[in-house]
Amino acid sequence: MSQGRHSIWSSLGVVFALVGVTVGFVVWALLAGPDIQRVMVRMVVVSLVIFLFLLFLRYFALLWFSYLGHAERNVLGVREIKELPPISILVPAYNEGLVLERALTSLMQLEYPEYEVLVIDDGSTDDTLEIATGWEGQRGPGHFRVITKPNGGKASALNAGIAHSLHPLILCMDADSSLEPRALLTAARHFSDPAVGAVAGNVKVENRGRILTRLQALEYIEGLNMPRRAQGFIAAVNIVPGPVGLFRREALEEIGGYDTDTFAEDADLTLKIMEVGWRVEYEDQSIAWTEAPETWRDLTQQRYRWTRGILQAIRKRKGIYLRPFPDFPLWISTIQLGFEAIVWPVMNVFAHLFFAIVAILFGAGELIVYWMILLTLLDLVAALVTVSMEEESLALVPMALIYRFVFILFLDVVKMFATMEELFRLDMGWGKLERLENA
Amino acid sequence: MNVVDILVAIVVVTILVTIILAVVTYVAYKLRLSREPTPQDDDPDALRYFVLFDPPTGGAGDRTALDRLDQDVADMEGHAAEA
């Protein structure tokens, strides 16, 4: 992972390359004869069918496994555990003075017999350390402690927290998130199975005052939690999210904690845990509320970092793609991670660009409109099903109307650039998001 | 212009505007990132554009520039009075 001065010129080069390819294609298409133009219209038809097939396949596979996971829980009930083991909660914080108080308040109200809260101040330059220190001591069932260290990034802060923690289960969360009172109770039950090494919780968007954050709220339910629930059915969740993830200490110690060489330490850690044979499950009742970016620019920053981080995690274990056995769930999980991070965004952006250009130049617009109406209906159905499964607000469902053609397309452009930059290994930095304290 | 034509226009414009906005936002983000200070800029030991003046201690060095100016003015007034 490189951290140096960020060259705007190399990034602009990527943009110019994309624009150049598009303009070149348009000029070539205009100069081409009617035969070529007919071929292109046919290509649009074939692409639409392939696209639709892939989308249907993805949706139905995810919805089906997600439904099975949901049904398994409802029919078989939740797993019972004889004795609830004490839990260490790690809260890494770097300049989180505005939001830390809210996170710690939520931790004071957890329904769990015994836990400790360890705030790790990662060399903050604001009042984070003072706020955290004010919370030290016993508060209800939770014992609050603070450690401070020079700034070294989230992964190093979490590693310091693991080293100082005392209990057999360790919950990692973000300082800008807050936990529901039953978050620990519901996640801890999964550890009655000795093969379970980690449990991914359910992250929800708290600030929903703007269209952009409502779109993200829908995305978390439909685009992130639905796949996670489906992966949970085969115990191969590929990302235990940063805002809420419960780990067995033994698993963390076996893999040596977090690596500091990627920007998606949560994805990297999850893959490491699965690689050594632990099962990773999903618990939709272990809920964390998080603050989503409120501007397109902050969203760009967040997704750029996520994408490059995931690609760095994949790059570290390229060999997995050639080894479907003996660990098939890990293989399928990693395939999906790579597909969603690399293949799909590039395909989606270029397909949309191609459709728009052909519609303008050669008049295949009607076909594309019907295709889009069909996709929008599919998105609406998926939104309705997933929102109902999570007993969320139905007011989020209409967001599906602009979800794919505006929100997802926007994100896919950002992911595509991030992928190209990672491919060329351009420098990147953490780019901490601005906290707004209005979640 | 029928409904389908209007829908085609809406769809095409939406796709193009979204892609253009995404590219612009990405460039804006990269521009902001390129202006952020790097760890080298934050390093207190790194080369600075100027070196702070460290006044010599003891004797005439203890006097400030204002003291010296006052002394110079007084000397000049003394010379003028003598003349």
Interface residues (C-beta under 8 A of the other chain):
Chain A: Q3 G4 R5 H6 S7 I8 S11 L12 V15 L18 V19 W296 R297 T300 Q301 Y304 V349 H352 L353 F355 A356 A359 I360 G365 E366 I368 V369 M372 F405 V406 L409 F410 V413 V414 F417 M428 G429 G431
Chain B: V4 D5 L7 V8 V11 V12 T14 I15 L16 T18 I19 L21 A22 V23 T25 Y26 V27 A28 Y29 K30 L31 R32 L33 S34 E36 T38 P39
